Amino acid sequence: MAHAPLSEILVASRNAGKIAEIRDLFGPLGVSVTSAAELGLSEPEETGDTFEANAATKALASARASGKMALSDDSGLVVDALDGAPGVYTADWATMADGTRDFAAAMQKVEDALQARGITTDAERTGRFVSVLCLATPEGEVSFYRGEAPGVLVWPPRGNSGFGYDPVFRPDGHERTFGEMTAEEKHGWKPGQSQALSHRARAFKLFAEQCLGVPAT
């Protein structure tokens, strides 16, 4: 669906890292960004078994609660040698018994699972970050924009930038992990650039081109 020009958007998330990245991506487009966290909107339960299903759940909940156009992101780490895990359960792998999230523990869990299967070489430790953006209207119309960033799982974690599993993910064609890159390097796509590096930036590029009328490059 096309809704250009778009002057404001509600980001259907309470994840500070995601909100910051999406706000950065919208910056050059002059779109005002508000988050579900800022409006105090509750988070719906994510029961889907695909990124698209969970993204739609979040976007629709925020759009209907606020009466505004809402954009959600459902993303995760897909590890080939782990049969696609953690996948849509990426955040769950980091969730502790008290409900808090510990991504250091989650990265260790991924590494332990790889070691248990004897997965040690770069050629075996392939995976990708996946991001699915969903744009929803208060009336229930949705559209999806998917981006993937392939790479290799490294150990030990490297870098303190980014969030989540970034310190153990080295994108293809690079020597540094997402955790060692600046925000600009990782997701700094702008209109006119032909390439976007991160999964979220690649999904946003599609969204900007297909929904906001930004010329494709």
KAVENCOR-V594516 format. One record per backbone hydrogen bond with DSSP energy under -0.5 kcal/mol. CO is the residue of the C=O (numbers start at 0). NH is the residue of the N-H. E is the energy in kcal/mol with one decimal. If there is no record, write none. Layout:
co,nh,e
CO,NH,E
CO,NH,E
This chain:
co,nh,e
4,6,-0.5
6,31,-2.9
8,10,-0.6
8,33,-2.2
9,11,-0.7
9,70,-2.9
10,12,-2.2
10,35,-2.3
12,36,-1.4
13,15,-0.7
14,18,-2.6
15,19,-2.2
16,20,-2.0
17,21,-2.8
18,22,-2.6
19,23,-2.2
20,24,-2.1
21,25,-2.2
22,26,-1.3
23,27,-0.6
25,28,-1.7
25,29,-0.5
25,30,-1.1
26,29,-1.6
31,8,-2.5
33,10,-3.5
34,38,-1.4
35,39,-0.6
35,40,-2.5
36,39,-0.9
41,43,-0.5
44,46,-0.9
49,53,-1.9
50,54,-2.5
51,55,-2.4
52,56,-2.0
53,57,-1.9
54,58,-2.5
55,59,-2.7
56,60,-1.7
57,61,-2.0
58,62,-2.5
59,63,-2.6
60,64,-1.9
61,65,-2.0
62,66,-2.3
68,9,-2.0
69,135,-2.9
70,11,-2.5
71,133,-2.0
73,131,-2.3
75,77,-0.5
75,129,-2.6
76,78,-0.6
76,86,-2.5
77,79,-0.6
77,127,-2.3
78,81,-1.1
78,83,-2.3
79,82,-1.6
81,84,-1.7
84,78,-1.8
85,88,-2.5
86,89,-1.8
88,92,-1.9
90,93,-1.2
91,94,-1.3
93,101,-3.3
95,98,-2.0
99,95,-3.7
100,102,-0.5
101,105,-1.7
102,106,-2.6
103,107,-1.9
104,108,-2.1
105,109,-2.1
106,110,-2.3
107,111,-2.9
108,112,-2.1
109,113,-2.2
110,114,-2.8
111,115,-2.2
112,116,-0.8
113,116,-0.7
113,118,-2.6
114,117,-1.5
117,119,-0.8
120,123,-1.1
120,124,-1.4
124,152,-2.9
125,79,-1.7
125,80,-0.6
126,150,-2.6
127,77,-3.1
128,148,-2.5
129,75,-2.1
130,132,-0.5
130,146,-2.9
131,73,-2.2
132,144,-2.2
133,71,-2.6
133,135,-0.5
134,142,-1.5
135,69,-2.4
136,139,-2.0
140,136,-2.0
142,134,-2.3
144,132,-3.1
146,130,-2.7
148,128,-2.2
149,171,-2.4
150,126,-2.0
151,153,-0.5
151,169,-2.7
162,165,-1.7
164,167,-2.0
165,168,-1.5
165,177,-0.7
165,178,-1.6
166,157,-2.7
167,153,-2.4
167,169,-0.6
168,170,-0.6
168,177,-2.4
169,151,-2.3
170,173,-1.6
176,179,-1.4
177,180,-1.2
178,160,-2.9
181,185,-2.4
182,186,-2.6
183,187,-1.5
185,197,-1.7
186,188,-1.6
189,192,-2.4
197,201,-2.3
198,202,-2.1
199,203,-2.5
200,204,-2.3
201,205,-1.6
202,206,-2.2
203,207,-3.1
204,208,-2.2
205,209,-3.2
206,210,-2.6
206,211,-1.1
207,213,-2.5
210,2,-1.4
210,3,-0.7
